[in-house]
Amino acid sequence: MDVSGLLAQVLNGLQYGLLLFLISSGLTLVFGVMGVINLAHGSLFMIGAYAAFAITRLTGALWLALPAAVAGGLLFGALLERVLFRRFYRREHLDQVLLTFALILLFEEARSALLGNDFHSVPAPAVLDFSVPVTAAFSYSAYRLAVLAVCLLVAVLMFLGIERTRLGSAVRAAAEKPEMVELLGLDARRIHMVVFAVGTALAMLAGALAAPLQSVYPNMGDGFLIVSFVVVVVGGVGSVAGAFWGALLIGLVDTLGKAYVPGAAGLAVYVLMAAVLLWRPGGLFARGA
Amino acid sequence: MIVASRAGHAALALAALAVALMPLWASGYHVQLASTALVAAMFALSLQLLVGAAGMVSLGHAAFFGIGAYAVHLLPAGLSILFTLPASALLAAAAALPVGALSLRTRGFFFLMTTLAFGQMLFFLFHDTPLGGGKDGVFVSRPALEAFGFAFEVPRRSRPTVLLLLNLGVLAAMYAGLAALMGTLFGHALRGIRENEDRMRALGYDTRRVKLAAFVLAGALAGVAGHMSAMTEAFVNPELLGWHRSAEGLLMILLGGLGALHGPILGAAAFVGLGEAATLLTERRRLVEGLVILAVVLVLPRGLAGLRLGLLRRREPAPVAAAAAEP
């Protein structure tokens, strides 16, 4: 195998893994802090991608879509939490599954009513529509490098926010021992709303970033949702660090698996998940497992 | 989970009779729709063994349904149903065994995600590889109605009737078998696990093995349902294995009521009826479905059977006490 081909696949794998991190970190935090399974998390990704498509078509500028996805995601997430999810924290898993399944159906129907059922492509911003020469024989898309950079920036901001701020330490406390939060006199409702809003914004940002990399199509969140579950199982639930390393691992394994073992396309990540379940059922990065 | 009272069983038997006589009073279209509902009821009933009895919420159950259906495609055409039906069940059970063994290393939320992921793995196996005939699905030839050298030729005109009676018979047998199973020590152990798994373990039960047995049995029954689906529709496609179908099974259970063994049958009938009504009323079927699900989880968390649960509750034996009698 040639070196530049391998390098391209590794970069693709890292970039896919970082997108997965944006999605699965929200999933794992929402579960870790509130104990809610959000199957509609993949639909939030889809909404972000369609938002990017709509904004790009209206204004011609993708870079407007990114802050719009984040701001819209924060608002939308806070609204969903306030109106629906708040009632389901203490309900059974089955009720949560059906609530979020209903949301998938409703989001897809809304998407179909507003923007139709066609496949669309979203052009990368003109400024980034060129290739960066990495070695003499190999160059890599500037937009993909920009996605890598944005995702890394978000990851760093998340770590700082969680490790260094008062709100972040409250979120960590809530994820480890939910009853502690009330004892400490913190406002658990505010923490829940913030976590849900941030999770939603991250998923929608991931969708907006991914829109130019693949086409935008109905049910596009489904595949990302399933793989994000694999990431959470592999990384360990409730842990952002676990989601980070798990997502990179899954991104690389999936991309390299598809490139070099064509017969087993797509199955590699599930084999990895099975191995992790056999070896460390709590996840690779679970604390004290 | 409770088995219906004597009066409840009488009502179920009356409903079965009404369905069996449908060819006399309903249109051909509605006879076929009833077959679809019966197959859906089989699938939901097999899932109830996990969800209602043992409290295990699986999102990968449709994979075993799909494998049972694809078994009809993979086996040579023209075989007797006496051979293809058990073959479907066995194939689905063979897939459920490793999936269950791995997924049951986890509990709760993790179990849900793991079953979902493995279910999608099997979906991709049929969607992306030539094994199942591709992502658009294939037509299959129906297994022959033939037993001990006596072949039963079905004229094309009466085929919906024959399929309806066949599906009704399989569903009735499945229900009777599960009702009997819930009365055995195994059934009591499952209920005990749902109530308090740690206590069951402290009592000396190998709870993971009990759960694995239930998972494999539920997989086999889903395979039977899948077989009857392939037989009824004469068509299989990868969507049969997809997780949306698993979620629909859970919805049928919740619609009908978690607490009763016959709940999924009511739920499946309600679900198929709802889908039909939605299609008649509007182009936007998912909108109606989504709103109904929202209404159910917000307003009616115990399902249709839950409306009568107060009356039936007396019949439920104390599960943990009965299980504790085991030395």
Interface residues (C-beta under 8 A of the other chain):
Chain A: F31 G35 I37 L39 R87 F88 R91 E92 H93 L94 D95 V97 L98 L99 F101 A102 L103 I104 L105 L106 E108 E109 S112 A113 I226 F229 V230 V232 V233 V237 A265 G266 L267 Y270 M273 A274 L277 L278 P281
Chain B: V51 V57 L59 L102 S103 R105 T106 G108 F109 F110 L112 M113 T114 L116 A117 F118 Q120 M121 F124 L125 D128 W243 A247 L250 L251 I253 L254 L258 R284 R286 L287 E289 G290 L291 I293 L294 V296 V297 L298 P301
